[in-house]
Amino acid sequence: MVRHTVSRRGPNGSCQLAARWSALPFAWIPSLLEGLTVTVTEQSVPSHYDRIGGAAAVKAAVEVFYDRVLADPELAGYFADIDMVGQRRHLALMLTVVLGGPNEYTGRGLAEAHQPLGIPQAHYELVGAHLLATLTQLGVPEDVQDHVRAVLAQVQDQVVASGSRPGV
C-alpha cells in the first residue's frame, strides 16, 4: 500500500510529497527512499499569445492585417487621417490582451474610439474577415482563431454604430 502525504511547502511554494509504505512485504522500500522528496510543481497551460509566438507573431499579424485593410477600398477611408504607426501599436497591444499576453494597453475603450465613426455591421464583418484571413495566412491554430471569433462577437456592440446592427 502506498500513501502520499503533503509534508511541507518548498521555498518556491511548490508542494513536497513524502511517500510512506506500511504494508509487507515491501517494508524495506522506505530505507531505500529515506530522505527522498518528490517536488510537484504546477505547470500552466501556455496562453494563445505564447502558443503563436508572442510579440513577434502579434506584430506580424498586425502588419499583414493592416496591409489587407488599407488595400480594401471599402475600409481604407477609415484610416485616411490616422497615424498608422500608432494605430498598429494600439492594435498590437489589444490583440496581445485578447490572446492572453501581458496587458499594457492604455488607450481609449472600443466604444469611445469607434462609435463616433458610425461603422456599419457590414464593415465590422469585413474587418473581422480580414483579421481571420490574416490569422489563417500566418498559420494560427484553429482554436486560437475560434477564440478571436468569440471576442469579435462579444465586442461587436461596442464598435458597430447603433441602428446598423441587425435587430436594432
NUKOL-239136 format. One line per 8 residues: number of its first residue (from 0); their letters; for each residue x, y, z of N, C-alpha, C, O. Coordinates in pm, whole numbers, plus 32768, in hexadecimal, padded with zeros to 4 digits. Layout:
<nodes>
NUM	a	X Y Z X Y Z X Y Z X Y Z  ...;
</nodes>
This chain:
<nodes>
0	mvrhtvsr	8054 7F8B 8000 8000 8000 8000 8059 807C 8000 80B9 8083 804D  803B 80DC 7FAB 8087 8158 7FA3 802A 81C9 7FCB 7FB8 81CF 7F9E  805A 8221 801D 800C 8295 8047 8063 8310 8033 80D6 8313 8061  802F 8377 7FEF 8079 83F4 7FDB 803E 845D 8038 7FC4 846B 8041  8094 84A4 807A 8066 8511 80D0 80B8 858D 80B5 812F 8585 8097  8077 8601 80BE 80C0 8680 80AE 810C 8698 812F 80D1 86A1 819B  818F 86A3 8123 81E0 86B3 819C 81FF 8746 81BA 8204 876D 822F  8214 8798 8151 8231 8825 8169 8236 886F 80E3 823A 8831 8078;
8	rgpngscq	8235 88EE 80EB 8242 8943 8074 82D4 8964 8060 831C 8983 80BF  8300 895D 7FE2 838A 8980 7FC1 839B 8A16 7FBD 8339 8A5F 7FCB  8416 8A46 7FAA 8430 8AD7 7FAB 83E8 8B21 7F3A 83CB 8B98 7F47  83CB 8ADB 7ECD 8388 8B1D 7E5E 82F1 8B05 7E61 82AC 8B24 7E00  82BE 8ACF 7ED0 822F 8AB8 7EDD 8201 8A32 7EA8 818A 8A12 7EB0  825C 89E3 7E71 8235 8960 7E3C 821B 8900 7EAF 8252 890E 7F1C  81C7 889E 7E95 81AB 8838 7EFA 8217 87CD 7EF3 823C 87A1 7E86  8248 87A5 7F66 82A8 8737 7F6A 8260 86C1 7FA8 8229 86CA 8016;
16	laarwsal	8262 8651 7F61 821A 85DB 7F8D 827B 8573 7FC2 82E6 855F 7F8A  8256 8532 802E 82A5 84C4 8064 8252 8446 8057 81DD 8444 807E  828C 83DE 8021 8245 8360 8012 825F 8309 808C 82D0 8301 80BC  81F8 82C9 80BD 8205 8273 8131 81CA 81EA 810E 815C 81E1 80D7  8213 8181 812E 81E4 80F8 8118 81CD 80B7 819F 821C 80C9 81FC  8161 806C 81AA 8145 802E 822B 8123 7F9A 8220 810E 7F59 8287  811D 7F63 81A7 80F4 7ED7 8199 816A 7E7E 8176 81C0 7EA4 8126  816F 7E09 81B0 81D2 7DA2 818E 81A6 7D64 810B 812D 7D64 80F3;
24	pfawipsl	81F9 7D30 80B6 8287 7D14 80CA 82E2 7D84 809D 8359 7D6D 8088  82AF 7DFC 808C 8300 7E69 8058 8332 7EC7 80C5 834E 7F3B 80AA  833C 7E95 813D 8365 7EE9 81AE 83F3 7F1D 819F 8416 7F7E 81E1  8445 7EE0 814C 84CF 7F0B 8138 84DA 7F84 80DC 8542 7FC6 80DA  8471 7FA5 808E 8477 8013 802E 8492 8099 8072 84E0 80E7 803E  8455 80B6 80E4 8471 8139 8121 8504 8151 813D 8532 81C3 8132  854F 80EC 815F 85DD 8103 817A 8627 812A 80FB 8689 8175 8102  85FC 80F9 8087 8639 8120 8008 8618 81B0 7FE3 8667 81F6 7FA4;
32	legltvtv	85A3 81DB 800B 8572 825F 7FE3 8582 82C8 804F 8555 833A 803F  85C2 82A3 80BE 85CF 82FF 812D 8611 8381 8100 867A 837F 80BE  85D5 83EF 8122 860A 8473 80FE 85E1 84A1 8073 85FC 8513 804D  85A2 8449 8025 8577 846E 7F9E 84F6 84BF 7FA6 8496 8495 7FE5  84F5 852F 7F67 847D 8583 7F61 845E 859D 7ECF 84B6 85C1 7E80  83E0 858A 7EAA 83B3 85A5 7E22 8372 862E 7E23 8319 8647 7E74  839C 8685 7DCB 8362 870A 7DC3 8301 870F 7D4E 8325 86EE 7CDC  8287 8738 7D6A 8220 8744 7D04 8206 87D8 7CF0 81E4 881F 7D4F;
40	teqsvpsh	8215 8807 7C77 81FB 8894 7C5A 818A 889D 7BF6 8178 8845 7BA2  813E 8906 7C00 80D1 891D 7BA2 810B 894C 7B1E 8167 899E 7B1A  80D5 8916 7AB1 80FC 8946 7A2D 8083 8987 79EF 8018 894B 79E7  8094 8A01 79C4 8023 8A47 7988 801C 8A29 78F3 8080 8A0A 78B3  7FA5 8A32 78C1 7F8E 8A20 7832 7FBB 8AA0 77EE 7F97 8B0D 781B  8009 8A97 7783 8035 8B12 7741 7FBF 8B5F 7706 7F5F 8B24 76D6  7FC6 8BE2 770C 7F5D 8C36 76D3 7F5F 8C2C 763B 7FC0 8BFE 75FF  7EF2 8C59 75FE 7EEF 8C60 756B 7F61 8CB9 753B 7FA1 8C9D 74D5;
48	ydriggaa	7F7B 8D23 7584 7FE6 8D80 7563 806C 8D37 755C 80B8 8D48 74FC  8089 8CE7 75C1 8107 8C9C 75C2 8108 8C31 7555 816E 8C1B 7514  8096 8BF0 7541 808F 8B85 74DE 80AC 8BB4 7451 80E7 8B6B 7402  8082 8C2F 7430 8098 8C5D 73A7 811F 8CA0 7393 8145 8CBF 7322  8168 8CB7 7400 81ED 8CF0 73F2 8202 8D77 7434 8267 8DB8 741D  81A3 8DA2 7487 81B5 8E1B 74D5 81B3 8E9B 7483 816F 8EA5 741D  81FE 8EFD 74B2 81FC 8F84 7479 821F 8F87 73E5 81E1 8FD1 7398  8280 8F38 73BB 82A9 8F39 732E 8238 8F09 72D4 8222 8F40 7268;
56	avkaavev	81F0 8EA2 7300 8181 8E6E 72B1 810D 8ED1 72AC 80CE 8EE3 7243  80F1 8F12 731C 8085 8F75 731E 80A9 8FEA 72C3 8054 901A 7278  8125 9018 72C9 8150 9087 7273 8142 9061 71DF 8113 90B1 718F  816A 8FE8 71BC 815E 8FBA 7131 80CB 8FB6 7107 80AA 8FDE 7098  8075 8F85 7160 7FE6 8F7F 7141 7FAC 900A 712A 7F5E 901F 70CD  7FD3 9068 717F 7FA0 90F1 7172 7FCE 912E 70EE 7F81 9172 70AB  804B 9117 70C8 807E 914D 7049 8030 9115 6FD3 8004 9161 6F7D  8020 9093 6FCE 7FD7 9054 6F5F 7F45 9082 6F5F 7F0D 90A1 6EF6;
64	fydrvlad	7F08 9086 6FD6 7E7D 90B0 6FE1 7E69 913D 6FA9 7E11 9152 6F56  7EBB 919D 6FD5 7EA7 9226 6FA6 7ECB 9234 6F12 7E91 9288 6ECD  7F28 91E6 6EE1 7F43 91E7 6E50 7EC3 91BF 6E04 7EA2 91FA 6D9E  7E7E 915B 6E36 7E02 912B 6DF8 7D94 9196 6E02 7D51 91B6 6D9F  7D82 91CC 6E7B 7D17 922E 6E92 7D2E 92AD 6E3F 7CD0 92E1 6E03  7DA9 92DD 6E3B 7DC6 9358 6DF0 7DBA 9344 6D59 7DA7 93A4 6D0F  7DC4 92C8 6D2C 7DB3 92AA 6C9E 7D21 9294 6C79 7CFF 9288 6C03  7CCA 9290 6CDC 7C3B 9279 6CC5 7BF6 9301 6CB3 7BF2 9350 6D11;
72	pelagyfa	7BC1 931D 6C3C 7B84 93A0 6C24 7B0D 93C0 6C7F 7AEE 9435 6C96  7AC9 9359 6CB2 7A58 9371 6D0C 7A85 939E 6D97 7A38 93DC 6DE0  7B01 937F 6DBB 7B30 939B 6E43 7B9D 9404 6E4B 7BAE 9443 6EB4  7BE7 9418 6DE1 7C5C 9471 6DE4 7C3A 94FE 6E13 7C8D 953E 6E54  7BC4 952F 6DF3 7B9D 95B7 6E19 7B9B 95D0 6EAF 7BB1 9641 6EDA  7B82 9569 6EFD 7B83 957A 6F8E 7C0D 95A3 6FC2 7C18 95DA 7030  7C74 9588 6F75 7CFD 959C 6FA4 7D47 960C 6F5A 7DC0 961B 6F6A  7CFE 965A 6F0A 7D3C 96C2 6EB8 7D8A 9727 6F0B 7DF8 9750 6EE3;
80	didmvgqr	7D55 9750 6F7C 7D98 97B6 6FCD 7DCB 977E 7052 7DD3 97C7 70B5  7DEC 9701 7053 7E17 96BC 70CE 7EAD 96A6 70CD 7EE7 9682 7067  7EEB 96BA 713F 7F79 969A 7152 7F83 9601 7156 7F65 95C4 71BC  7FAB 95C5 70E7 7FA9 9533 70DD 8014 94F0 7133 8003 947C 715A  807F 9535 7151 80E2 94FA 71AD 80A1 94E9 7236 80AB 947E 7273  805F 9550 7265 8019 9549 72E5 7FA5 94E7 72E1 7F8E 949D 7341  7F5C 94E6 7272 7EEA 948B 7263 7F18 93F9 7268 7ED9 93A6 72AA  7F84 93DB 7223 7FBB 9352 7226 7FE9 932D 72B3 7FD6 92BB 72DF;
88	rhlalmlt	8024 938B 72F8 8050 9371 7381 7FD9 9355 73DC 7FDD 92F8 742D  7F6F 93A4 73CE 7EF6 938F 741F 7EB9 9305 7404 7E95 92BD 7462  7EAE 92E1 7385 7E74 925E 7366 7ECC 91ED 739B 7E99 9189 73CE  7F4F 91FC 738F 7FAA 9194 73C3 7F96 9183 7459 7F94 9112 748B  7F88 91F1 74A2 7F72 91E9 7533 7EEC 91A9 7552 7EE1 9159 75AF  7E85 91CD 7506 7E00 9193 751E 7DFD 90FF 74FB 7DC6 90AE 7546  7E38 90DA 748B 7E3A 904E 7462 7E8B 8FFB 74C5 7E6A 8F87 74E0  7EF3 9035 74FC 7F42 8FF1 7563 7EE9 8FCD 75DA 7EF1 8F5E 760E;
96	vvlggpne	7E97 902B 7605 7E3D 9012 7676 7DD5 8FA7 7651 7DBC 8F4B 76A0  7D9B 8FB2 75DC 7D37 8F51 75AE 7D71 8EC3 75B0 7D2B 8E64 75D1  7DF0 8EB6 758D 7E2F 8E33 7585 7E6B 8E04 7609 7EA9 8D9A 7610  7E59 8E53 7672 7E89 8E28 76F6 7F16 8E53 7717 7F52 8E1E 7774  7F4B 8EB1 76CD 7FD0 8EE6 76E9 7FC9 8F55 7750 7F5F 8F6E 778A  803A 8F98 7768 803D 9003 77CD 7FE2 9078 77A6 7FDE 90A1 7732  7F9C 90AE 7808 7F40 911D 77EF 7F8A 91A0 7804 7F9C 91CD 7875  7FB4 91DC 7796 7FF8 925D 779C 7FAA 92C8 7751 7FDD 9336 7739;
104	ytgrglae	7F2D 92A8 772B 7EDB 9306 76E0 7EA6 9373 773B 7E6C 9357 77A4  7EBB 93F1 7713 7E8C 9462 7763 7E39 94C3 770E 7E1F 9534 7739  7E11 9498 7697 7DC6 94F1 763F 7D33 94FA 7663 7D08 94C7 76CB  7CE8 953A 760C 7C58 954A 7620 7C13 94C3 7617 7C49 9464 75DF  7B9D 94BC 7650 7B4B 9444 7644 7B16 9437 75B6 7B18 9497 7569  7AE7 93C1 7594 7AB5 93A8 750C 7A42 9403 74E7 7A42 943D 747A  79E1 9411 753E 796D 9464 751E 7996 94F5 750A 796A 9536 74AB  79E8 9528 7563 7A14 95B3 7559 7A5E 95CD 74D6 7A4D 9636 7498;
112	ahqplgip	7AAF 956D 74AC 7AFE 957E 7432 7AAD 9567 73B2 7ACA 95A5 734B  7A48 9510 73B8 7A06 94E7 733C 7979 951E 7326 7952 9532 72B3  792D 9538 738F 78A4 9567 737C 789C 95E8 732A 7842 95F5 72D7  78F6 9648 733E 78ED 96C2 72EE 7902 96AB 7257 78E1 9702 7206  7938 9639 7232 7955 961E 71A4 78DA 95EC 7158 78DB 95E9 70DD  7871 95C5 719F 77F8 9596 715C 780F 9516 710B 77DB 950B 709C  7859 94BA 713E 787D 9440 70F6 7803 93E5 70E6 77C6 93BC 7149  77DE 93C6 7069 776C 936C 7053 7795 92D9 706A 780B 92B6 7067;
120	qahyelvg	7731 9287 7080 7745 91F8 7097 7799 91B8 7028 77F2 9167 7044  777C 91DB 6FAC 77C3 919E 6F3A 7859 91BA 6F40 78AA 9162 6F21  787F 9232 6F68 790D 9253 6F71 794F 920D 6FE7 79C2 91E3 6FDE  7905 91FF 7055 793B 91B4 70C7 7957 9124 709E 79C0 90ED 70BD  78FA 90E9 7058 790B 905F 702B 7980 9053 6FC9 79C9 8FF0 6FCC  7992 90B6 6F74 7A00 90B6 6F15 7A87 90C0 6F5C 7AE6 907A 6F38  7A8F 9115 6FC1 7B0A 9121 7010 7B27 909B 7055 7B98 906C 7055  7AC0 905F 7090 7AD1 8FDD 70D2 7B00 8F73 7070 7B55 8F21 7091;
128	ahllatlt	7AC9 8F75 6FF6 7AF3 8F15 6F90 7B86 8F29 6F6B 7BCF 8EC8 6F57  7BB1 8FA7 6F62 7C3F 8FC2 6F45 7C99 8F90 6FB7 7D04 8F59 6F9E  7C6C 8FA5 7032 7CBD 8F76 70A3 7CC8 8EDE 70A3 7D35 8EA8 70B4  7C5A 8E9A 708F 7C5D 8E07 708F 7CAA 8DD1 7016 7CEE 8D6B 7022  7C9F 8E13 6FA3 7CED 8DE9 6F2E 7D83 8DFB 6F49 7DD5 8DA9 6F1F  7DA5 8E66 6F8F 7E30 8E7E 6FB5 7E63 8E0F 700F 7ECF 8DD9 6FF9  7E14 8DEC 7073 7E3D 8D82 70D0 7E4C 8CFD 7088 7EA8 8CB0 70A5  7DF2 8CE1 702B 7DFC 8C67 6FDC 7E7B 8C68 6F87 7EC5 8C06 6F83;
136	qlgvpedv	7E93 8CD9 6F45 7F0A 8CE8 6EF0 7F8A 8CCF 6F40 7FEA 8C97 6F0C  7F8B 8CFA 6FBE 8002 8CEC 7011 8009 8C67 705B 8065 8C4F 70AA  7FA8 8C10 7043 7FAC 8B8A 707E 7F83 8B83 7110 7FAC 8B27 7157  7F33 8BE2 713C 7F04 8BE2 71C7 7EA2 8B6E 71D8 7E49 8B5B 7185  7EB2 8B1F 7243 7E5B 8AAB 7257 7DC6 8AD1 725C 7DA2 8B40 7285  7D73 8A74 7232 7CE3 8A8C 7229 7CA4 8AAF 72B0 7C49 8B02 72B6  7CD3 8A71 731C 7C97 8A8F 739E 7CB5 8B1F 73C8 7C65 8B5E 740D  7D28 8B53 73A0 7D48 8BDF 73BE 7CEF 8C3A 736A 7CBD 8C9F 739B;
144	qdhvravl	7CDA 8C15 72EC 7C80 8C63 7297 7BF1 8C60 72CD 7BAA 8CC5 72C8  7BC7 8BED 7302 7B41 8BE4 733D 7B35 8C45 73B3 7ACD 8C84 73C6  7B9F 8C4F 7402 7BA0 8CAD 7473 7B93 8D3D 7441 7B47 8D8C 7479  7BDC 8D5F 73D8 7BD5 8DE6 739F 7B48 8E00 736A 7B12 8E6D 7380  7B0B 8D9D 7325 7A81 8DAB 72F6 7A22 8DC9 736A 79CB 8E20 7360  7A34 8D81 73D7 79DD 8D95 744C 79EE 8E22 7484 798B 8E62 74AA  7A68 8E52 748A 7A7F 8EDA 74BD 7A42 8F40 745F 7A07 8FA2 748B  7A51 8F2B 73DC 7A14 8F87 737B 797D 8F8E 738F 7942 8FF9 7387;
152	aqvqdqvv	793F 8F1D 73A9 78AE 8F1B 73C1 788C 8F65 7443 7826 8FA9 744A  78E0 8F56 74A9 78C6 8F96 752A 78D0 902E 7524 7886 9074 7569  792C 9061 74D4 7943 90F3 74D2 78FC 913B 7461 7906 91B5 7454  78B4 90F1 7410 7873 912B 739B 781C 91A4 73BD 7822 9209 7377  77CE 919C 7427 7776 920B 744B 77C2 9288 7474 778B 92F6 7470  783E 9279 749C 788F 92ED 74C1 78C7 9335 7447 78EE 93AA 744F  78CB 92EF 73D6 790A 9325 735E 78A3 934F 72F6 78AE 93BC 72BC  7841 92FB 72DE 77DE 9316 7275 7780 9385 72A3 7753 9387 7315;
160	asgsrpgv	7763 93E2 7247 770D 9454 7265 7681 9426 7288 764B 93CC 7248  7648 9463 72EC 75BD 9446 7312 7565 945E 729A 7579 94BD 724E  7503 9405 7288 74A7 9413 7217 74D4 93CA 719C 7485 93B8 713F  7554 939D 7196 7583 9356 711F 7592 92C0 713A 75B6 9274 70E1  7575 9298 71B7 757D 920B 71DB 74F7 91CA 71BC 748E 9209 71C8  74FB 914B 7192 747C 9105 717B 7428 9105 71FB 745B 90E8 7267  73A9 9126 71EE 734E 9125 7260 7355 91A2 72B6 7313 91A8 731D  73A3 9205 728D 73AE 9280 72DD 736B 92F2 7292 7368 9363 72C4;
</nodes>
